Structures are given as C-alpha cells and as structure tokens.
Amino acid sequence: MASLTTKEKQVLAGLIIPPQPDTLMQLLAEADKPEPDINKIGKLIAADIAISSVILQLVNSAEAMLCNKVTSAQKAVLILGLTRTLPLVRAIALQNAFEPSPAMTRFWQQANQLGLTCIRVAKLLNKPQLTEQAYMLGLFHMAGIPMMLLSFDNYETDMLPKAEQTGWQSLLNDEKAYYGSTHPTVAAMLAKNWQLPRPLIELIFHQYDLTALRGSQFVNELGLTLLAIIKLARRACLPASDTEWQASEAFVLAQLSLNQEQLDELLIELAPNSSR
C-alpha cells in the first residue's frame, strides 16, 4: 500500500474492523506448519457449520462443475486441497464477520454473485487453478463497503444509491471528501489485518489504478490476471460504470489474451439472464 496521510491514518484507526474468527485463525496456524494436517483442517471446517455449509454449497454449485455431489466438508477439503480451500474459507468468514442488516444482506448478495461470476470467468478462460483465489478476491476487494456501512451512519443513504446508478468507482471522490478515506483503502486495510498475501493487498488498494499496479514491485502477472478476471466479472454483474470499464477494457483484453469478439462472447455468456 502507498503511504497514507496522517489524517487518513487517523480515520482508518477509528473504523470498526471485524476480527478474524477463531476457525480461520486455527486453519491459518495449521496451514503455516511445515507439514499441515489436511484431515485436521477438514475437521476444523466441518465443526464450523457456518463455514462448512457454504463450502459445500460452493463446491456443489453449477460454477464448480464437479461430476459428483460432495456431501461432507472433510471430503470437500480433500478434493480441493489446502491451497484451494483456504481462499474459500477466508471469503466465507469475511461475510460472516459482519452483523446482518438489510443493507448488509443486499451488499453480500451482490458481492457473492460477483464472486460466483469470477469463478465462471476463470472456468470459461480455462484457468480453473484461479477459481478460488478469484472468488476470494472478488469479495475482499469490495470489503471496504460493509466496513464503511458499519462505521458511518449516512453511508447507506448517501453513497449506496449513487453506486447503484453510476458504479462503485464514482464514489471515490465523495468518500474521500466526506469520510477521509475510500472503500479500496479500507478494504486493503482489512485484507492486511486478515493476513492476505501482500500482492492481493496491493491489488485491492490499487483496484482502480492500473498504472500504479503495473508499477508495483509486489504485483506479478498472476495478480494482474486475477484483477482482469474481476474487472470482467464486475462488467457482467455490477451496476454500470462506463468510466471504469473504459479504463479497464484494453487491460482486460491484453491481460486475458482476448480479441473484441471473444470478449463480447464472454459477456453474453456471463449475462445474468443468459440461458447458455
């Protein structure tokens, strides 16, 4: 993350940051061992109903495209492996970390749809190895929004309607003026607190600034591909933001090695009402 002003640091220090749940902390501790016990990880996930139920929903979803239905969290972990399981657990834990409210519920429905669309994009691009990371990043890169909903009473009434009309990027100037920070910065701070890898934190922080990302020493080609997947998924299922897409389209085409016809075909495939 770039250096922040003293004022912005003070604003961020006053925000309500949901802590990592115990299950996630235990999983990360086990994953950090020289030889992680995959059976123990499966048992930890199975013991947490809130996480295990969503893991099963995800691995059995149409987006996952598994041949046979998975009926236990432990089996899901064995199928996915540790590297693919942890991003899903992080994303699910993130959603569960916020107290429910009508605005929060609507936001997470939208964010989860975005995450599922990221999975579809990765599958359609024949990049199945990126599906879980793309799902996690799809949720975490927007996590500043529920934090601002939690921290600022007027964020729901003053910011969300504008986002619905003109897209999330259009909020940046107003957020900085009214609250002293922006939702990408807040999301990056949360990602750092939740121990996401440094490259992903950079992607979240600079999600609207492709020039800064290309110049970052922490972001590699894999990270840029993940961001391109997210940009494409955002175009398919989030409120329209022509400004963001105009700034991103050439990057998406180049990073994903697509031509315009292929991109248009993908967007048709990803359209919410598509029957294909």
RADAVEN-V212940 format. One record per backbone hydrogen bond with DSSP energy under -1.0 kcal/mol. NH is the residue of the N-H (numbers start at 1). CO is the residue of the C=O. E is the energy in kcal/mol with one decimal. If there is no record, write none. Layout:
BEGIN
nh=NH co=CO e=E
nh=NH co=CO e=E
END
This chain:
BEGIN
nh=9 co=5 e=-2.4
nh=10 co=6 e=-2.0
nh=11 co=7 e=-2.1
nh=12 co=8 e=-2.8
nh=13 co=9 e=-2.1
nh=15 co=12 e=-1.2
nh=25 co=21 e=-2.1
nh=26 co=22 e=-2.5
nh=27 co=23 e=-2.3
nh=28 co=24 e=-2.7
nh=29 co=25 e=-2.1
nh=30 co=26 e=-2.2
nh=31 co=27 e=-2.7
nh=32 co=28 e=-1.6
nh=33 co=30 e=-1.4
nh=41 co=37 e=-2.1
nh=42 co=38 e=-2.1
nh=43 co=39 e=-2.2
nh=44 co=40 e=-2.4
nh=45 co=41 e=-2.2
nh=46 co=42 e=-2.5
nh=47 co=43 e=-1.9
nh=48 co=45 e=-1.1
nh=52 co=48 e=-3.2
nh=53 co=49 e=-2.3
nh=55 co=51 e=-2.4
nh=56 co=52 e=-2.2
nh=57 co=53 e=-1.8
nh=58 co=54 e=-2.7
nh=59 co=55 e=-2.7
nh=60 co=56 e=-1.6
nh=61 co=58 e=-1.2
nh=65 co=61 e=-1.3
nh=76 co=72 e=-2.0
nh=77 co=73 e=-2.2
nh=78 co=74 e=-1.9
nh=79 co=75 e=-2.3
nh=80 co=76 e=-2.7
nh=81 co=77 e=-3.2
nh=85 co=81 e=-1.7
nh=86 co=82 e=-2.2
nh=89 co=85 e=-2.2
nh=90 co=86 e=-2.6
nh=91 co=87 e=-2.2
nh=92 co=88 e=-2.6
nh=93 co=89 e=-2.8
nh=94 co=90 e=-2.1
nh=95 co=91 e=-1.7
nh=96 co=92 e=-1.9
nh=105 co=101 e=-3.1
nh=106 co=102 e=-2.2
nh=107 co=103 e=-2.4
nh=108 co=104 e=-2.9
nh=109 co=105 e=-2.0
nh=110 co=106 e=-2.0
nh=111 co=107 e=-3.0
nh=112 co=108 e=-2.7
nh=113 co=109 e=-2.0
nh=114 co=110 e=-2.0
nh=115 co=111 e=-2.5
nh=116 co=112 e=-2.5
nh=117 co=113 e=-2.1
nh=118 co=114 e=-2.3
nh=119 co=115 e=-1.7
nh=120 co=116 e=-2.1
nh=121 co=117 e=-2.7
nh=122 co=118 e=-2.5
nh=123 co=119 e=-2.3
nh=124 co=120 e=-3.0
nh=125 co=121 e=-2.0
nh=126 co=123 e=-1.8
nh=127 co=122 e=-3.2
nh=130 co=127 e=-2.1
nh=131 co=128 e=-1.3
nh=134 co=130 e=-2.8
nh=135 co=131 e=-2.3
nh=136 co=132 e=-2.5
nh=137 co=133 e=-2.8
nh=138 co=134 e=-2.3
nh=139 co=135 e=-1.4
nh=140 co=136 e=-2.9
nh=141 co=137 e=-2.5
nh=142 co=139 e=-1.1
nh=143 co=140 e=-1.5
nh=145 co=142 e=-1.9
nh=147 co=143 e=-1.3
nh=148 co=144 e=-2.0
nh=149 co=145 e=-2.4
nh=150 co=146 e=-2.1
nh=151 co=147 e=-1.6
nh=152 co=148 e=-2.5
nh=155 co=152 e=-1.4
nh=158 co=154 e=-2.7
nh=159 co=155 e=-2.2
nh=160 co=155 e=-1.3
nh=163 co=159 e=-2.2
nh=164 co=160 e=-2.2
nh=165 co=161 e=-1.2
nh=166 co=162 e=-3.0
nh=167 co=163 e=-2.3
nh=171 co=168 e=-1.8
nh=172 co=169 e=-1.5
nh=175 co=171 e=-3.1
nh=176 co=172 e=-2.3
nh=177 co=173 e=-2.1
nh=178 co=174 e=-3.0
nh=179 co=175 e=-2.7
nh=186 co=182 e=-2.4
nh=187 co=183 e=-2.4
nh=188 co=184 e=-2.3
nh=189 co=185 e=-2.1
nh=190 co=186 e=-2.2
nh=191 co=187 e=-2.6
nh=192 co=188 e=-2.3
nh=193 co=189 e=-2.4
nh=194 co=190 e=-2.0
nh=195 co=192 e=-1.5
nh=196 co=191 e=-2.5
nh=201 co=197 e=-1.8
nh=202 co=198 e=-2.3
nh=203 co=199 e=-2.0
nh=204 co=200 e=-2.3
nh=205 co=201 e=-2.6
nh=206 co=202 e=-2.5
nh=207 co=204 e=-1.1
nh=209 co=206 e=-2.3
nh=213 co=209 e=-1.8
nh=214 co=210 e=-2.5
nh=215 co=211 e=-1.3
nh=216 co=213 e=-1.3
nh=224 co=220 e=-2.1
nh=225 co=221 e=-2.3
nh=226 co=222 e=-2.2
nh=227 co=223 e=-2.2
nh=228 co=224 e=-2.3
nh=229 co=225 e=-2.2
nh=230 co=226 e=-2.1
nh=231 co=227 e=-2.8
nh=232 co=228 e=-2.1
nh=233 co=229 e=-2.4
nh=234 co=230 e=-2.9
nh=235 co=231 e=-2.0
nh=236 co=232 e=-1.5
nh=237 co=233 e=-1.8
nh=238 co=234 e=-2.4
nh=245 co=241 e=-2.3
nh=246 co=242 e=-2.9
nh=247 co=243 e=-1.6
nh=249 co=245 e=-2.9
nh=252 co=248 e=-2.7
nh=253 co=249 e=-2.6
nh=254 co=250 e=-2.4
nh=255 co=251 e=-3.1
nh=256 co=252 e=-2.2
nh=258 co=253 e=-2.5
nh=263 co=259 e=-2.3
nh=264 co=260 e=-2.6
nh=265 co=261 e=-2.2
nh=266 co=262 e=-2.2
nh=267 co=263 e=-2.3
nh=268 co=264 e=-1.9
nh=269 co=265 e=-2.3
nh=270 co=266 e=-2.1
nh=274 co=271 e=-2.2
END
